[in-house]
Structures are given as C-alpha cells and as structure tokens.
Amino acid sequence: MLQKTFGGGKDQIKVAHSVPTERDTRLDVFRALCLLTIFINHVPGQYLEYLTHKNYGFSDSAEAFVLISGLSVGAAYGGKFVAGARLALTLKIWRRALTLYVAHIMTSVVTLAIFAGGALYFGRQDLIGEINIRPIVEQAEQGIVAMVLLGHQLGYNNILSMYAVLFLMLPGLLWLNVVRPRLLFVLSAGLWLAAGCFKLVPYNFLDEGYWFLNPWSWQFLFVIGILCMSHARSGGRLPRSRWLVGLSALYLLISGFWVLFSWWNLDFSFGLPAVLTGFDKTFLSLTRLLHVLALGYLLAIIPFVSRLTRLDSNHPLVMIGRHSLEVFIFGTILAMAGQVLLFVTGRNPLIGSLFVLVGIGLHFVYAYYLDWLKEVAVRKPLRAA
C-alpha cells in the first residue's frame, strides 16, 4: 500500500519501507551559511567579522541557526511522531540530546587545553583571564564538576548546552504539535515571556551569573520553526501579503540603520519589560526575535532565493549543512585556536583575517572528508554482501 509522506520539502513514496528521494538542500545551504558566519564571528577582531549580518540588524547567525534547526526538526520528526512510534522516537531524540551534551563537554575541554597550551607555550598567563576560564583554574575541583553539570560555561562554548536542553524538551513539543499546535504556540510564547520578565534562567554555581543563551527563551524560536514546518507539511503556505512584505522589509531597514548608527541610547520602552523592548540576546528580546522572523520570511517567499539555494547534494555548502554538528564542533575548536593566535599577536586584524579565510577553506575540506567517510561506510556492507 502506497503512503504519501513529507520529506525534505518533497513527496516520498513508502512501500513497506522508506525509499529515499532527492534531498531538499535549501535548509542545508542556509545552515552552512550560518555555520560559516558563526565561525567568523567567534574569531573577533578581524576584518571579515564586519561583513556578517550581525552588523546590519538586531539578530545574528545564532537566531537564524535556531530557527533553521526548528524547521529541520519539524521535517525530520514531525510526521513520525505518531501513536505507536512515540516511545522509540523519544529515545532517539534523547540520545541526540546526550550526543549534544557530550559534544559540549568535549569542546569545552579542548578549549581549555588550547588556551592553557597557549599560556604555557607563549608565556602568556593572561590568556587564562579570557572567555571565563579563570574561575575553573582557580577552583579546579569545583570547576570541573561545575562544567560537567553545566553550572559553568566558557565564552563561545554555550550553544550546544542550550541545544541539549531543547532536545530534552522536544518529545513534549512534538506531542503538543500533534494534538494542539495552537496550545503549543501559546505555552511556548508564555514561557518565553515569563522567562524574560521574571529572569527564569539556568544559573551558574561556580561564579555569579547565568547561561548566556537561556533555553526557556530560545525554545520559542525553535517552536516557531517546528510549527512553520508542520504548516508546510499539511499543505499550508506562507502568506504573501504586500503589507506583510512591506512591514518586514521596513523593520529590517530600521534595524539596519539602528545598528549602523548606534541608536542604542534611544528609549522606546514606555515602561514595558525589557524582553519586549530591549536587545538582550540571553532572553531573546522581541526586537531580535522579530528581526530573524522578518528576515526568514522574506528569504522564504522570494523565488530567486529558493532557486539559488536549491543546489546539488554534492555541492560544498550542502555538505557543510548536512554535517552540521560535526562541522560546528570543528569550527568552534578552530575559532578558539584563532582567538589564541590573535591574542598572542596583539590582535592583528590582518593575521586574524588570513586565519579565518584558511579556516573557511578547512570547513569545506572537513565536510568533504565526512562525506567520504560516509561513502566508505556504505560501500563496506555492500562489498561484504
């Protein structure tokens, strides 16, 4: 019996088992662009950093990546979270959450080693004062425990822990999306608002402070992505109202001028909570949320963008997006090495820019390598058979 299912934006046919079809590469391309932008931004102090879109609007690649992740999760799991398969899928999702947690700990440990190695090799003990490393060094026993229990985060090493929490929440989000999608939106929006108004956020216990990326706030953007993909899976389309297009473009234009001309001292709060009128990244202020949604909306409805990003499966950008977790870990470790290099060279922007250019090239090389490994793994069972 044939059954039509959604898969990567195109229909597939199931006959007793899934028969894969051509992968829709648009999300992979956007995900790759986000990964490369995150790498560039994680090596601050070099010229290429000024070319990324964080300099021309309220949001940056982190918001775009979370929205894309929500869309990808909706495509990968949304149609499968049905009665009889929920337990197995929940265990699979939680296993992914464990993978994200382990990846977070691994990158944090490697980051510590890179900075400690730089301090020893170059005789620059002041490197230990960077990216929140000093509390771990000064309180080693407590620091190791705090890092493992997610009670202390290093700078630029705080995204994967937030993702791990989102994936722990994911089975409940998918269940609500199946039974009451509108209730999911309301509850998610309520949690985002409450987190921003009452500062509901996981706290660090090694030193004062809290997580840089609050999962109770960022889950709202993640849920929006899931709901949008579910809407598309059910045959829905994004509205193409001229008013909506105009408002989105106007908002992007205003936010661009706001950042370019540093209008941060202008106060339009009217006594409202900061989560509605501020620009805080931790609690994903409404200004940042609307910016990434307006940008995503315009990119989604412009046919030229859709055609431009529908690339072959062997395109380098598609390869990077397809191996997003591995590439993100690789880029994070590379960026930490770049930060040490910039630090010991007096933050020379030219050296930093050359390092980032080489690093971008290495991203493509690594993605090719991962694809090659996957092909080898597929060929071995075929030869054995």
Phi, psi and omega in degrees: 000129182277140179224126180276132178226162178269139177202106177065031175090355179232159180282147174237165176241131179251126173232091182071327175210164184289135174249109186295145175241183182300134183282138174284117190268357187297316178295323177299318181295312180296322179296320179296317179298322177295316181298317179293322179292320177299317178300315180299315181290337180276002171241074185289150177101010177238166191293323185296337179301329183283353180267348183283158191285355175295339180276358184229023179179176186285326184262172177224196186292338179295314178297317180298320182293320180293319177298314178297323178297319177298317177297318181294319178296319178299322179287321185281322188244338188306312182282349183262347185276072183240164180304134181097339180241000187290321181296313180298320181290324177298315178296323178294318180294317180293330174294324175294322177299320177296320177299318179295320178297313180298319178297321178298313180296319181298311181295326178294317179295317179295322177299315176302316181295321180295314181289320178294319177297320177296320179297321181285312186291318183264358181065035181244083181295340179291349174298331181294340178278359182272159172040039173067032180276326188307317180303326179289320181292319183284335179230068191304311183298309179294325183295318180296316178297317181297320180294318180293325180270012178062030177262005174205133182234141174275153176299142180067008177233048186231010182273315185295326178295321177296319178296322179300319178294318179300322180285332172295326179281340192303316179304317177296321178296317180294322179295315178296325179295330179282314188271321183213078183299325179292322177295322177301315180297315182296313180295320179295316178296321179296319178294318177300315182293316180296319179298320180287322183283321186250011178054050174277109187201144175298130183261148172281148178241005173273321175219174181291147179127181181217177183303141179291323177245105185283114182297331180290340176268313185287344177299334181296315178295321177299315179294320178302319177298317178299315182294321179296318179292323177296321177299318179292321180297328180275008177096002180283161179227155177290139178296143180243044179292138178297325180295317181292319177297316180295317179295320179296315180295319179296319180296318177297322180293315179297315181296325177297313177297322181301315181285316183298322183257009174052059178274031186292340181278353177287131184249112176240028186286327181052032178078005180281160178301150182298331180295339179264336187234348182272195183228029186287134180276325182304313184260012176049067180304153184303326180300317179288319180298313180295327181295312182291328178290320178295317179295315179297321180297312182295319178295327183286329186261353179276113184302323181300319180295319180298317179291322183294326184264358176271086187255171177293154183294340180262012177290142182305319180294322179296321179298317179298314181294329181290330180250051192298316183294311181299317181292323179297316178299314179301314181294323179295314180297318178297319180295323178296321175296322178295322177296318178296317179300314179297321182298313185280348177257018178072027180055050178288114185295331179291315177298317179299320180293318178296320178298317181294320178299316177296320179298321177298316177299320179294330175301315180292319178298316181294320178296319176299317179299316179296321177294320178297318177300319180295320178295320179297318180296327179285322183292324184301311178298326180293321179291322179296325179288000000 
